[in-house]
Amino acid sequence: MTTRIEYLARPKPNFLRLPDRESPEWKVSAAALKACPSERLCFLAEPRQVAPGWQPDRPLSPTLGMGMRRIAEASPRICQLAVPKKIWAPSYEKTNFTLKNPSKAEPSSRILLLAVPKKEHQDFVPNRPLSWHVAKSVLVAVASERLLELAVPKSRKPLFDECNPYKVSPAALSATASPRILELSLPSPRWCRTKSAHM
């Protein structure tokens, strides 16, 4: 091993094992034991006083005297309000309802009119079935020359088969641009800025 590798192999001082932490209880110095608090510390140590108009909370169950218990009598309205409300809960048990005089419900003419299903249009044609019968005349039919000509796919020459898309024709090489084309080929004047020569 070279000296450089030995130097890099040493652990960093930040990752060395630190000593165990001390106990949460620590010793108080003699100077702190003999210290006397100042007037400001004593003033801040006093608890906050209650507001002058503050009153303690009223107890939840006040104690009533025996005389109040004997004299006081609840009115019928108070007794009615003291009764707990009945919570309605649906019962899933089977119940047999018997009607003595069942009423005969008869629909109106408007409901009977709306109950009539909508009719199909006179020109409606249902969907054609997937498999249908082919006529014999179609099976014996012979395609014409025009149909055979249209059925032949177009013949397209591939690029690698004597077709160079980058070849320029002689007519394009000898062509000259018109004044209008030269005018349109020039850049916009706002993009043309004269460069100032710095000395």
C-alpha positions as CSV (number, residue, x, y, z in Angstrom):
1,M,0.0,0.0,0.0
2,T,1.2,3.5,-0.8
3,T,1.2,6.3,1.7
4,R,-1.8,7.9,-0.1
5,I,-3.9,4.8,0.3
6,E,-2.9,4.5,4.0
7,Y,-3.9,8.1,4.5
8,L,-7.3,7.6,2.8
9,A,-7.9,4.4,4.8
10,R,-7.8,6.3,8.1
11,P,-11.3,7.0,9.6
12,K,-12.4,10.6,9.7
13,P,-12.3,12.3,13.2
14,N,-15.9,13.2,13.0
15,F,-17.0,9.6,12.8
16,L,-14.9,8.4,15.7
17,R,-16.8,6.9,18.7
18,L,-17.7,9.6,21.1
19,P,-17.8,8.9,24.8
20,D,-21.1,7.9,26.3
21,R,-23.4,10.8,27.4
22,E,-23.5,11.8,31.0
23,S,-26.4,11.3,33.3
24,P,-29.3,13.7,32.9
25,E,-28.7,14.6,36.6
26,W,-25.8,17.0,36.9
27,K,-24.1,18.6,39.9
28,V,-25.0,22.1,40.8
29,S,-22.1,24.4,41.6
30,A,-21.7,26.0,45.0
31,A,-22.0,29.5,43.5
32,A,-25.4,28.6,42.0
33,L,-26.6,27.3,45.4
34,K,-25.6,30.5,47.2
35,A,-27.0,32.9,44.4
36,C,-29.8,35.3,45.4
37,P,-32.5,36.1,42.9
38,S,-33.0,39.7,41.9
39,E,-36.2,41.7,42.3
40,R,-37.0,41.3,38.6
41,L,-36.8,37.5,38.9
42,C,-39.0,37.5,41.9
43,F,-41.6,39.6,40.1
44,L,-41.6,37.3,37.1
45,A,-41.8,34.2,39.3
46,E,-45.2,35.4,40.8
47,P,-48.2,33.7,39.2
48,R,-50.6,35.8,37.2
49,Q,-53.4,37.2,39.3
50,V,-57.1,36.7,38.5
51,A,-59.1,39.5,36.9
52,P,-61.1,41.6,39.4
53,G,-64.5,40.5,38.0
54,W,-63.7,36.8,37.6
55,Q,-66.1,34.3,39.2
56,P,-65.5,30.5,39.4
57,D,-67.6,28.2,37.3
58,R,-71.0,27.1,38.6
59,P,-71.1,23.5,39.6
60,L,-72.9,21.1,37.3
61,S,-75.2,19.6,40.0
62,P,-76.2,22.4,42.4
63,T,-77.3,21.4,45.8
64,L,-80.9,22.3,46.6
65,G,-82.2,22.7,50.1
66,M,-84.9,20.4,51.6
67,G,-87.4,23.3,51.6
68,M,-87.0,23.9,47.9
69,R,-87.4,20.1,47.2
70,R,-90.6,19.9,49.2
71,I,-92.2,23.1,47.8
72,A,-91.2,22.9,44.2
73,E,-93.6,20.9,41.9
74,A,-93.1,20.4,38.2
75,S,-95.8,21.6,35.9
76,P,-97.4,19.3,33.3
77,R,-95.5,21.1,30.6
78,I,-92.1,20.4,32.3
79,C,-93.1,16.8,32.8
80,Q,-93.9,16.6,29.1
81,L,-90.6,18.1,28.1
82,A,-88.7,15.8,30.5
83,V,-89.9,12.7,28.6
84,P,-87.1,11.6,26.3
85,K,-87.8,11.6,22.6
86,K,-88.5,8.3,20.9
87,I,-86.0,7.5,18.2
88,W,-87.6,5.9,15.3
89,A,-85.7,2.8,14.1
90,P,-87.0,0.8,11.1
91,S,-87.8,-2.7,12.0
92,Y,-86.8,-5.4,9.5
93,E,-89.4,-7.9,10.8
94,K,-92.1,-8.9,8.4
95,T,-95.3,-7.2,9.2
96,N,-98.7,-8.0,7.7
97,F,-100.7,-4.9,6.9
98,T,-104.4,-5.5,6.4
99,L,-106.5,-2.8,4.8
100,K,-110.2,-2.9,5.6
101,N,-111.4,-0.8,2.7
102,P,-108.7,-0.8,-0.1
103,S,-109.1,2.1,-2.5
104,K,-109.3,1.3,-6.2
105,A,-106.8,3.5,-8.0
106,E,-107.6,4.1,-11.6
107,P,-105.0,5.8,-14.0
108,S,-106.0,8.9,-15.8
109,S,-106.2,9.3,-19.6
110,R,-102.9,11.2,-19.6
111,I,-101.1,8.4,-17.8
112,L,-102.6,5.8,-20.2
113,L,-101.4,7.9,-23.1
114,L,-97.9,8.2,-21.7
115,A,-97.8,4.4,-21.0
116,V,-98.2,3.6,-24.7
117,P,-94.8,2.6,-26.1
118,K,-93.3,4.6,-28.9
119,K,-93.7,3.1,-32.3
120,E,-90.9,2.7,-34.8
121,H,-90.6,5.0,-37.8
122,Q,-92.1,3.8,-41.0
123,D,-88.7,4.1,-42.9
124,F,-86.8,2.3,-40.1
125,V,-84.6,-0.6,-41.3
126,P,-83.2,-3.0,-38.8
127,N,-79.5,-3.9,-38.7
128,R,-78.3,-6.2,-41.4
129,P,-77.4,-9.7,-40.2
130,L,-73.7,-10.7,-40.2
131,S,-74.2,-13.7,-42.5
132,W,-76.7,-13.4,-45.3
133,H,-77.6,-15.4,-48.4
134,V,-75.6,-14.5,-51.6
135,A,-77.5,-14.5,-54.8
136,K,-76.4,-16.9,-57.6
137,S,-76.0,-14.1,-60.1
138,V,-73.4,-12.5,-57.8
139,L,-71.5,-15.8,-57.6
140,V,-71.4,-16.1,-61.4
141,A,-70.5,-12.4,-62.1
142,V,-67.2,-11.7,-64.0
143,A,-65.3,-8.5,-63.3
144,S,-64.7,-6.1,-66.2
145,E,-61.4,-4.8,-67.4
146,R,-61.9,-1.5,-65.7
147,L,-62.5,-3.2,-62.4
148,L,-59.4,-5.3,-62.8
149,E,-57.4,-2.2,-63.7
150,L,-58.6,-0.4,-60.5
151,A,-57.9,-3.4,-58.4
152,V,-54.2,-3.4,-59.2
153,P,-52.3,-1.5,-56.5
154,K,-50.1,1.4,-57.4
155,S,-46.5,0.7,-58.2
156,R,-44.2,2.9,-56.1
157,K,-40.5,2.9,-56.7
158,P,-38.5,2.6,-53.5
159,L,-35.8,5.1,-52.7
160,F,-32.9,2.6,-53.0
161,D,-34.1,1.5,-56.4
162,E,-32.7,4.0,-59.0
163,C,-34.5,6.9,-57.2
164,N,-32.5,9.7,-55.7
165,P,-34.7,12.3,-53.9
166,Y,-31.8,14.7,-53.6
167,K,-31.0,14.9,-57.3
168,V,-31.6,18.4,-58.8
169,S,-32.8,18.5,-62.3
170,P,-30.9,20.5,-65.0
171,A,-33.8,22.9,-65.4
172,A,-33.6,23.9,-61.7
173,L,-29.9,24.4,-62.0
174,S,-30.2,26.8,-64.9
175,A,-33.2,28.7,-63.5
176,T,-32.9,32.4,-62.4
177,A,-34.8,34.0,-59.6
178,S,-37.2,36.9,-60.3
179,P,-36.8,40.3,-58.6
180,R,-39.8,39.5,-56.4
181,I,-38.3,36.2,-55.2
182,L,-34.9,38.0,-54.5
183,E,-36.8,40.7,-52.5
184,L,-38.6,38.1,-50.4
185,S,-35.4,36.2,-49.7
186,L,-33.8,39.2,-48.0
187,P,-34.2,39.3,-44.2
188,S,-36.5,41.8,-42.6
189,P,-35.0,45.3,-42.1
190,R,-35.6,45.3,-38.4
191,W,-33.4,42.3,-38.0
192,C,-30.5,43.9,-39.9
193,R,-28.5,46.1,-37.6
194,T,-25.3,47.8,-38.4
195,K,-22.4,46.8,-36.3
196,S,-20.7,49.8,-34.7
197,A,-16.9,49.7,-34.8
198,H,-15.3,49.9,-31.4
199,M,-11.9,51.5,-31.3
